[in-house]
Amino acid sequence: MHEDTPEITELVLKAAQKARKETSSEPEPDLTQPLHWPINCTVGPGLEGAIACESKIGYVNGAKGWLIYCGYDIFDLCAHSTFEEVSYLLLHGRLPTELQLRRFTAKLRRYRHVPQTLRRVMSFPIEEMNTMAALRLCTNMMRQEFTKRDLEASRPALRDAVYSDEDSIPMETVPTGEEHAIYEFERKRRAQRTPDGASDLESCYHLIAGVATFAAAIARIRSGAMPLEPDPELSHAANYLYMITGKRPTPQEERVMDIALILHADHGMNASTFAAMVVASTLSDIYFSVGSGIAALNGPIHGGANERALRMLHEIGHRDNVEAWFKKARTQKRKIMGFGHRVYKAYDPRARVLAPLAKYLARKNKEVLPLFQTAKKLEKVAVAELGKNKGIFPNVDFFSGLVYRCMDIPPALFTPTFAVARVAGWAGRVLEYLQHNRIFRPRAMYTGHFNKTYADIAGRRKK
Ligand code: COA
C-alpha cells in the first residue's frame, strides 16, 4: 500500500522511531486487565478517573505518549493503513481481509452518494448556521433515510433493556463503592442484545460515509457553491477533499488527509465519545448517538482548538516575534493554543506525525510556510519552559490546522473534519458498549436544603 507516496511513509516512520526512542515500551498490566466488577477507583468531578466499562477498541497512555487502536500502534496504522481499513478495524475489532475491505469500500461508495437527503438539507439555511449545527442536522436527515428505524418492529425489544432504576445503586447508599453495589442485575439479559444486527452495522457504514459528504457539502454551500457528487473512483480521504475544493487532490494531499483522519478516528472515553455512548445506552439509535457526539465536539474545550491555534499563529505574525509574544502570554497567564492535554503529559503521538506532514505541505505554500515557521519556533520556546517541568507539549491541534490550510480546508470546517474522522470511533465504541449494555446512570451528591416550606408566589421575596 502507498507505493506512490513513499516520502510520506518515510516521514511517519521517522516520527515513530523518534517516539519509540523517547518513550518506554513497558506495558501496563494494572491498567489493561479485565476488571472484576464492582471496582473501587478514585473519581474526580466530571467523572475524572472513573472507569465506566471495558473496551478493546483503543488505549491511550498519556505518560508515555501511546495511542493504540485494537492493538495496533497509531504510527503503524498511519504508515501502512488507510482510513477505510481503520474504520473497519474500529467497527469489527480486526483488520479486513481483501474481500472484506472490497465489500466495505463498496458500501461506503454507495452511502457517500446521498443526493435526495442533500436536496432536503439544502432547504435549510445552512450558510447561516454554525457548521457543527448544520452537520448535526444532516445526521438527523440521514436518519430519515432509514425510516424503517421508526417502525415498531425494528425498535429494540424492551425485554433487552436493563432499566436505569430497577437495579441501580439506591440514592441513599453511602458511596464507598463496596458491598452490594451495582452489578447485581441479570447478566443473561445483557447478553441478549448483540451489535451484529445488520441494521446497526449498516447505519454505522452509512454514517461514516455520509458525514464526510455532508461536511463537504456544508463547506460548499457556505462558500456559495453547489455541493459536489462524490467521485466513485476516489478513496474516502480523496473524496472528502474533492467534494470540498472541487479539485482532485494530489496523491500526497490524499495521503496526508487520510493520515489526519486515521489520527482523529478514536481517542478513548473523551467527552464526545462518552456523549455518544450515553445516548446509545438508552437504546436510542446510532444516528442520535452520533448527533450527540457532534454536539459535544462543538464545545471549544473539546474540538476546535486547531482553529484557535491557527488564529494565534496569525496573531504572532512572524517567527521573530515568538519570544516576546510568549513572554507576554506567560505573564498574562494565557494558554498556548494547541498545547497541553488532559491525558497526554508526554508528547502527543498525533502531533509527532502531523508536524512533519505540515512541514512537507507548507514548503510549497507561500501563505502557510511563515505560519509553520512561527509554529516551530513557538514549539521550541514553549517546550523549553513548559515541557519537562509541567508535561505540556504540542497536542494534535497545534499542527492539524496548518495541515488543513495547506489543503484548502476552510477554518470553519476544521471541527466538522474532526467529526468526519471521529464518527468511526463513536460508532465502534457504541457497537462495543451495546454488547454489554447498561444505561449510564451516575449520581450527583445532593447538597441542597430539606424541609423548606412552600410559599405562595405572592409571598415570595426576591433574594
Ligand atoms: N499553555 C500554557 N499553560 C498551560 C496550557 C497551555 N496550553 N495548558 C495547561 N497549562 C497550565 C495551566 O495554566 C495550569 O498551570 P498552573 O498549574 O500553573 O495553574 C496547568 O498547566 C494545568 O492546567 P489545566 O488546564 O488544569 O490542565 P488540563 O490537563 O486539565 O488541561 C487542556 C488540558 C487541553 C484543557 C489545556 O491544556 C488547554 O486548555 N490547552 C489549550 C487548548 C487546547 O489546545 N485544547 C486542545 C486539546 S486536544
Boltz pocket constraint, residues with backbone or C-beta under 6 A from the ligand:
constraints:
  - pocket:
      binder: B
      contacts: [[A, 300], [A, 301], [A, 302], [A, 305], [A, 333], [A, 334], [A, 335], [A, 336], [A, 337], [A, 338], [A, 339], [A, 340], [A, 341], [A, 342], [A, 343], [A, 390], [A, 392], [A, 395], [A, 396], [A, 397]]
      max_distance: 6.0
